[in-house]
Amino acid sequence: MNKTFYKILAFIFGFMAIGGISESYRIMTSSAPDIAPQRTYLTIMSLGILALFLFLTRYFWRKRKN
């Protein structure tokens, strides 16, 4: 594959990770009645997806260098 393609994928997943950070923060600090009862599960899910995005960003960034 083309190294430019890996660079584009790294930027896309990096951008999604930045959005994931703000969304995780919003879940942890929200007092909305539909979020508050499931805060634990939503926090675990949002942090898991954030970790996945960060892993994919790092993976594609290293793939671009090789």
HELIX and SHEET records of a PDB file:
HELIX    1   1 LYS A    3  THR A   29  1                                  27    
HELIX    2   2 ALA A   36  GLN A   38  5                                   3    
HELIX    3   3 ARG A   39  LYS A   65  1                                  27    
END                                                                             
